[in-house]
Amino acid sequence: MQINKENRSLSPHLYSYKPQITSVVSIFHRITGSLLAVIFLCTPICIDLLGSFLSINIIYFFFNIIMYILIATLCFHSMNGIRHILWDFGIGLDLSNLFITGCLVVFFSLTLSCFVVLL
């Protein structure tokens, strides 16, 4: 029995699946975790380099944008982290709850980041 192996893919790829809120939130949780780790590791170096240049308006503007991105990243990662902690206790693992909690994570992270920025 000969199986045609030329047309088979080796493993499923991201383009084979329709994006779902749970997979998108999971991917962004990993991306924001990596981004936060890099930012927090590089913060002392950046502050040391930018300390004398913050009086220039354009550098101050970009520094504020980076801080807003950092706040949004931190809010999203912490909200989804709370969701993962609830999963560890077995709360919200039903299929209908996964979609609802994914939407709640996005909503509360946007709300919290807007609230923190406006403070």
Backbone as a printed PyTorch tensor [residue, N CA C, xyz], in Angstrom:
tensor([[[  0.8380,  -1.1770,   0.0000],
         [  0.0000,   0.0000,   0.0000],
         [  0.8850,   1.2430,   0.0000]],

        [[  0.7480,   2.0550,  -1.0190],
         [  1.5640,   3.2440,  -1.1910],
         [  0.7520,   4.4790,  -0.8090]],

        [[  1.2610,   5.2980,   0.1030],
         [  0.5870,   6.5290,   0.5220],
         [  1.3010,   7.7110,  -0.1350]],

        [[  0.5250,   8.5770,  -0.7390],
         [  1.0770,   9.7530,  -1.3960],
         [  1.4350,  10.7790,  -0.3270]],

        [[  2.7160,  10.9460,  -0.0690],
         [  3.1680,  11.8500,   0.9900],
         [  3.4870,  13.2480,   0.4720]],

        [[  3.3520,  13.4580,  -0.8130],
         [  3.7090,  14.7600,  -1.3690],
         [  2.6980,  15.8390,  -1.0140]],

        [[  1.4340,  15.4940,  -0.8940],
         [  0.3920,  16.4860,  -0.6560],
         [  0.0580,  16.6810,   0.8130]],

        [[  0.6090,  15.8650,   1.6840],
         [  0.3080,  15.9820,   3.1060],
         [  1.2450,  16.9790,   3.7710]],

        [[  0.6990,  17.7590,   4.6630],
         [  1.5460,  18.6530,   5.4370],
         [  2.1170,  17.8900,   6.6250]],

        [[  3.2670,  18.3210,   7.0950],
         [  3.9140,  17.6410,   8.2070],
         [  3.1860,  17.8810,   9.5200]],

        [[  2.7190,  19.1040,   9.7100],
         [  1.9960,  19.4360,  10.9320],
         [  0.9790,  20.5300,  10.6100]],

        [[ -0.0360,  20.6740,  11.4420],
         [ -1.0110,  21.7430,  11.1840],
         [ -0.3570,  23.1170,  11.3250]],

        [[ -0.7760,  24.0050,  10.5120],
         [ -0.2170,  25.3460,  10.5090],
         [ -1.2800,  26.3340,  10.9620]],

        [[ -0.8560,  27.5180,  11.3660],
         [ -1.7980,  28.5330,  11.8430],
         [ -2.8010,  28.9360,  10.7740]],

        [[ -2.4010,  28.8830,   9.5080],
         [ -3.3090,  29.3080,   8.4470],
         [ -4.4010,  28.2710,   8.1830]],

        [[ -4.2680,  27.0860,   8.7360],
         [ -5.2860,  26.0520,   8.5370],
         [ -6.5070,  26.2840,   9.4070]],

        [[ -6.3610,  27.0470,  10.4660],
         [ -7.4400,  27.2240,  11.4320],
         [ -8.0160,  28.6290,  11.3450]],

        [[ -9.3070,  28.7300,  11.6400],
         [ -9.9590,  30.0320,  11.7190],
         [ -9.5820,  30.6610,  13.0580]],

        [[ -9.1750,  31.9430,  13.0920],
         [ -8.7990,  32.5610,  14.3660],
         [ -9.9800,  32.6170,  15.3230]],

        [[ -9.7460,  32.2120,  16.5510],
         [-10.7520,  32.2560,  17.5940],
         [-10.2470,  33.1710,  18.6930]],

        [[-11.1600,  33.6800,  19.4970],
         [-10.7710,  34.6110,  20.5640],
         [ -9.8230,  33.9460,  21.5510]],

        [[-10.0210,  32.6630,  21.8090],
         [ -9.1630,  31.9830,  22.7800],
         [ -7.7440,  31.8270,  22.2570]],

        [[ -7.6000,  31.4880,  20.9830],
         [ -6.2520,  31.3240,  20.4430],
         [ -5.5530,  32.6690,  20.2870]],

        [[ -6.2870,  33.6940,  19.8870],
         [ -5.6890,  35.0180,  19.7100],
         [ -5.2440,  35.5860,  21.0580]],

        [[ -6.0760,  35.4340,  22.0870],
         [ -5.7210,  35.9280,  23.4180],
         [ -4.5170,  35.1520,  23.9680]],

        [[ -4.4730,  33.8580,  23.7090],
         [ -3.3360,  33.0610,  24.1710],
         [ -2.0330,  33.4830,  23.4910]],

        [[ -2.0980,  33.7220,  22.1930],
         [ -0.9010,  34.1590,  21.4650],
         [ -0.4540,  35.5260,  21.9590]],

        [[ -1.3920,  36.4560,  22.1450],
         [ -1.0230,  37.7840,  22.6300],
         [ -0.5330,  37.7540,  24.0750]],

        [[ -1.0030,  36.7950,  24.8680],
         [ -0.5050,  36.6590,  26.2310],
         [  0.9780,  36.2870,  26.2080]],

        [[  1.3570,  35.4040,  25.3280],
         [  2.7730,  35.0280,  25.2050],
         [  3.6040,  36.1780,  24.6650]],

        [[  3.0630,  36.8980,  23.6720],
         [  3.7960,  38.0290,  23.0990],
         [  3.9810,  39.1320,  24.1360]],

        [[  2.9180,  39.4510,  24.8930],
         [  3.0370,  40.5130,  25.8920],
         [  3.9630,  40.1040,  27.0270]],

        [[  3.9720,  38.8270,  27.3920],
         [  4.9040,  38.3670,  28.4210],
         [  6.3420,  38.5210,  27.9830]],

        [[  6.6180,  38.1730,  26.7450],
         [  7.9820,  38.3330,  26.2200],
         [  8.3540,  39.8030,  26.1120]],

        [[  7.4170,  40.6160,  25.6510],
         [  7.6760,  42.0500,  25.5180],
         [  7.9210,  42.7000,  26.8800]],

        [[  7.1290,  42.3200,  27.8760],
         [  7.3300,  42.8670,  29.2190],
         [  8.6810,  42.4520,  29.7970]],

        [[  9.0810,  41.2210,  29.5560],
         [ 10.3790,  40.7690,  30.0540],
         [ 11.5150,  41.5680,  29.4160]],

        [[ 11.4360,  41.7850,  28.1110],
         [ 12.4780,  42.5500,  27.4250],
         [ 12.4790,  44.0010,  27.8920]],

        [[ 11.2950,  44.5870,  28.0310],
         [ 11.2230,  45.9910,  28.4520],
         [ 11.7580,  46.1610,  29.8680]],

        [[ 11.3670,  45.2730,  30.7790],
         [ 11.8310,  45.4200,  32.1560],
         [ 13.3230,  45.1380,  32.3000]],

        [[ 13.8640,  44.2970,  31.4450],
         [ 15.3020,  44.0570,  31.4870],
         [ 16.0830,  45.2250,  30.8970]],

        [[ 15.5030,  45.9060,  29.9120],
         [ 16.2050,  47.0060,  29.2500],
         [ 15.8880,  48.3760,  29.8400]],

        [[ 14.9770,  48.4680,  30.7860],
         [ 14.5670,  49.7610,  31.3310],
         [ 15.7120,  50.5410,  31.9690]],

        [[ 16.5440,  49.9430,  32.8070],
         [ 17.6400,  50.7510,  33.3820],
         [ 18.5850,  51.3160,  32.3280]],

        [[ 18.8410,  50.5550,  31.2860],
         [ 19.7260,  51.0320,  30.2340],
         [ 19.0710,  52.1810,  29.4740]],

        [[ 17.7870,  52.0290,  29.1600],
         [ 17.0760,  53.0710,  28.4080],
         [ 16.9510,  54.3560,  29.2140]],

        [[ 16.6650,  54.2370,  30.4990],
         [ 16.5530,  55.4290,  31.3350],
         [ 17.9040,  56.1230,  31.4440]],

        [[ 18.9420,  55.3530,  31.5380],
         [ 20.2860,  55.9290,  31.6110],
         [ 20.6310,  56.6670,  30.3160]],

        [[ 20.2670,  56.0920,  29.1810],
         [ 20.5680,  56.7210,  27.8980],
         [ 19.6670,  57.9110,  27.6040]],

        [[ 18.3870,  57.8080,  27.9750],
         [ 17.4350,  58.8620,  27.6430],
         [ 17.3480,  59.9680,  28.6900]],

        [[ 17.9870,  59.7960,  29.8210],
         [ 17.8580,  60.7530,  30.9170],
         [ 18.1650,  62.1780,  30.5240]],

        [[ 19.2110,  62.3910,  29.7780],
         [ 19.5930,  63.7520,  29.4160],
         [ 18.8640,  64.2560,  28.1740]],

        [[ 18.2350,  63.3420,  27.4110],
         [ 17.5730,  63.7480,  26.1780],
         [ 16.0710,  63.9570,  26.3290]],

        [[ 15.4940,  63.7520,  27.5120],
         [ 14.0460,  63.8800,  27.6780],
         [ 13.5520,  65.3130,  27.5810]],

        [[ 14.4550,  66.2820,  27.6090],
         [ 14.0300,  67.6670,  27.4550],
         [ 13.6850,  67.9950,  26.0020]],

        [[ 14.1210,  67.1790,  25.0540],
         [ 13.7840,  67.3770,  23.6470],
         [ 12.3630,  66.8410,  23.4280]],

        [[ 11.5070,  67.6520,  22.8220],
         [ 10.0770,  67.3330,  22.7250],
         [  9.7950,  66.0540,  21.9530]],

        [[ 10.4800,  65.8090,  20.8560],
         [ 10.1680,  64.6360,  20.0370],
         [ 10.5520,  63.3490,  20.7690]],

        [[ 11.6470,  63.3580,  21.5030],
         [ 12.0420,  62.1720,  22.2760],
         [ 11.0720,  61.9660,  23.4340]],

        [[ 10.6380,  63.0490,  24.0410],
         [  9.6530,  62.9580,  25.1130],
         [  8.3360,  62.3930,  24.5920]],

        [[  7.9390,  62.7820,  23.3790],
         [  6.7140,  62.2690,  22.7620],
         [  6.8060,  60.7620,  22.5290]],

        [[  7.9090,  60.2820,  21.9610],
         [  8.0800,  58.8500,  21.7270],
         [  8.2050,  58.0730,  23.0360]],

        [[  8.8120,  58.6770,  24.0310],
         [  8.9060,  58.0350,  25.3430],
         [  7.5130,  57.8550,  25.9480]],

        [[  6.6380,  58.8550,  25.7820],
         [  5.2540,  58.7300,  26.2690],
         [  4.4930,  57.6410,  25.5310]],

        [[  4.6920,  57.5260,  24.2200],
         [  4.0300,  56.4670,  23.4510],
         [  4.4960,  55.0990,  23.9280]],

        [[  5.7720,  54.9550,  24.1830],
         [  6.3010,  53.6810,  24.6850],
         [  5.7160,  53.3720,  26.0560]],

        [[  5.5460,  54.3810,  26.8830],
         [  4.9530,  54.1580,  28.2030],
         [  3.4860,  53.7390,  28.0890]],

        [[  2.7390,  54.3240,  27.1370],
         [  1.3430,  53.9200,  26.9350],
         [  1.2520,  52.4810,  26.4470]],

        [[  2.1520,  52.0950,  25.5560],
         [  2.1870,  50.7050,  25.0860],
         [  2.5400,  49.7740,  26.2310]],

        [[  3.4760,  50.1800,  27.0810],
         [  3.8570,  49.3710,  28.2350],
         [  2.6780,  49.2060,  29.1920]],

        [[  1.9190,  50.2650,  29.4170],
         [  0.7580,  50.1870,  30.3070],
         [ -0.3040,  49.2510,  29.7280]],

        [[ -0.5850,  49.3730,  28.4300],
         [ -1.5780,  48.5010,  27.7960],
         [ -1.1170,  47.0480,  27.8200]],

        [[  0.1630,  46.8200,  27.5950],
         [  0.7100,  45.4640,  27.6220],
         [  0.6210,  44.8720,  29.0140]],

        [[  0.9550,  45.6530,  30.0060],
         [  0.9070,  45.1840,  31.3880],
         [ -0.5310,  44.8900,  31.8250]],

        [[ -1.4670,  45.7550,  31.4280],
         [ -2.8780,  45.5230,  31.7840],
         [ -3.4190,  44.2630,  31.1290]],

        [[ -3.1180,  44.0680,  29.8480],
         [ -3.6080,  42.8700,  29.1650],
         [ -3.0010,  41.6090,  29.7630]],

        [[ -1.7090,  41.6370,  30.0010],
         [ -1.0340,  40.4500,  30.5290],
         [ -1.5260,  40.1180,  31.9380]],

        [[ -1.7790,  41.1270,  32.7420],
         [ -2.2630,  40.8560,  34.1030],
         [ -3.7080,  40.3570,  34.0950]],

        [[ -4.5650,  40.9170,  33.2300],
         [ -5.9460,  40.4340,  33.1500],
         [ -6.0020,  38.9890,  32.6610]],

        [[ -5.2090,  38.6660,  31.6650],
         [ -5.1920,  37.2950,  31.1740],
         [ -4.4960,  36.3670,  32.1720]],

        [[ -3.5810,  36.9020,  32.9570],
         [ -2.9650,  36.1050,  34.0150],
         [ -3.9780,  35.7260,  35.0860]],

        [[ -4.8810,  36.6540,  35.4140],
         [ -5.9600,  36.3380,  36.3590],
         [ -6.8440,  35.2430,  35.7830]],

        [[ -7.1110,  35.3120,  34.4910],
         [ -7.9020,  34.2680,  33.8260],
         [ -7.2010,  32.9090,  33.9270]],

        [[ -5.8930,  32.8910,  33.7390],
         [ -5.1420,  31.6340,  33.8460],
         [ -5.1310,  31.1010,  35.2790]],

        [[ -5.0750,  31.9830,  36.2490],
         [ -5.1390,  31.5360,  37.6450],
         [ -6.5000,  30.9210,  37.9450]],

        [[ -7.5660,  31.5310,  37.4240],
         [ -8.8980,  30.9410,  37.5970],
         [ -8.9880,  29.5720,  36.9320]],

        [[ -8.3320,  29.4110,  35.7890],
         [ -8.2960,  28.1070,  35.1290],
         [ -7.5710,  27.0730,  35.9870]],

        [[ -6.5320,  27.5010,  36.6910],
         [ -5.8040,  26.5670,  37.5590],
         [ -6.6910,  26.0160,  38.6650]],

        [[ -7.6760,  26.8020,  39.0980],
         [ -8.6280,  26.3420,  40.1030],
         [ -9.8440,  25.6570,  39.4900]],

        [[ -9.8520,  25.5050,  38.1600],
         [-10.9440,  24.8220,  37.4850],
         [-12.1490,  25.6870,  37.2130]],

        [[-11.9980,  26.9850,  37.3010],
         [-13.1140,  27.9100,  37.0840],
         [-13.0640,  28.4240,  35.6550]],

        [[-14.1830,  28.3460,  34.9490],
         [-14.2850,  28.9100,  33.6100],
         [-13.7070,  28.0570,  32.5020]],

        [[-13.6830,  26.7570,  32.6710],
         [-13.1070,  25.8830,  31.6490],
         [-14.1410,  25.3500,  30.6630]],

        [[-15.4180,  25.6940,  30.8360],
         [-16.4390,  25.2750,  29.8890],
         [-16.2380,  26.0050,  28.5700]],

        [[-16.6770,  25.3840,  27.4890],
         [-16.4660,  25.9600,  26.1690],
         [-17.1590,  27.3100,  26.0020]],

        [[-18.3480,  27.4600,  26.5660],
         [-19.0430,  28.7460,  26.4650],
         [-18.3600,  29.8120,  27.3190]],

        [[-17.7880,  29.4140,  28.4530],
         [-17.1040,  30.3750,  29.3200],
         [-15.7770,  30.8400,  28.7340]],

        [[-15.1370,  30.0280,  27.9110],
         [-13.8570,  30.4200,  27.3160],
         [-14.0220,  31.6420,  26.4180]],

        [[-15.0790,  31.6560,  25.6300],
         [-15.3280,  32.8010,  24.7570],
         [-15.6670,  34.0470,  25.5680]],

        [[-16.5050,  33.8800,  26.5790],
         [-16.9260,  35.0180,  27.4020],
         [-15.7430,  35.6030,  28.1610]],

        [[-14.9390,  34.7400,  28.7740],
         [-13.7940,  35.2540,  29.5300],
         [-12.7380,  35.8650,  28.6150]],

        [[-12.6090,  35.3570,  27.3950],
         [-11.6860,  35.9730,  26.4390],
         [-12.1100,  37.3850,  26.0880]],

        [[-13.4150,  37.5600,  25.8450],
         [-13.9280,  38.9080,  25.5600],
         [-13.8100,  39.8150,  26.7810]],

        [[-14.0390,  39.2630,  27.9750],
         [-13.9010,  40.0620,  29.1980],
         [-12.4560,  40.5000,  29.4310]],

        [[-11.5080,  39.6380,  29.1160],
         [-10.1000,  40.0010,  29.2590],
         [ -9.7710,  41.1870,  28.3640]],

        [[-10.2120,  41.1440,  27.1220],
         [ -9.9420,  42.2460,  26.1970],
         [-10.6330,  43.5270,  26.6760]],

        [[-11.8940,  43.4170,  27.0940],
         [-12.6340,  44.5940,  27.5480],
         [-12.0030,  45.2080,  28.7990]],

        [[-11.7250,  44.3760,  29.8090],
         [-11.1750,  44.9110,  31.0500],
         [ -9.7430,  45.4170,  30.8870]],

        [[ -8.9780,  44.8070,  30.0140],
         [ -7.6280,  45.3160,  29.8060],
         [ -7.6510,  46.6690,  29.1110]],

        [[ -8.5500,  46.8460,  28.1420],
         [ -8.6740,  48.1600,  27.5000],
         [ -9.2030,  49.2020,  28.4790]],

        [[-10.1850,  48.8220,  29.2870],
         [-10.7470,  49.7460,  30.2690],
         [ -9.7050,  50.1400,  31.3120]],

        [[ -8.9850,  49.1590,  31.8250],
         [ -7.9780,  49.4340,  32.8440],
         [ -6.8340,  50.2770,  32.2930]],

        [[ -6.4060,  49.9820,  31.0790],
         [ -5.3110,  50.7750,  30.5180],
         [ -5.7520,  52.2110,  30.2450]],

        [[ -6.9840,  52.4230,  29.7820],
         [ -7.4860,  53.8000,  29.5990],
         [ -7.6050,  54.5170,  30.9290]],

        [[ -8.0460,  53.7920,  31.9610],
         [ -8.1700,  54.3940,  33.2850],
         [ -6.8040,  54.7930,  33.8430]],

        [[ -5.8160,  53.9340,  33.6790],
         [ -4.4710,  54.2410,  34.1910],
         [ -3.8460,  55.4090,  33.4170]],

        [[ -4.0520,  55.4450,  32.1130],
         [ -3.4830,  56.5350,  31.3170],
         [ -4.1310,  57.8680,  31.6770]],

        [[ -5.4390,  57.8440,  31.9420],
         [ -6.1330,  59.0990,  32.2490],
         [ -5.8870,  59.5840,  33.6780]],

        [[ -5.3430,  58.7300,  34.5380],
         [ -5.0270,  59.1850,  35.8870],
         [ -3.9500,  60.1840,  35.8250]]])
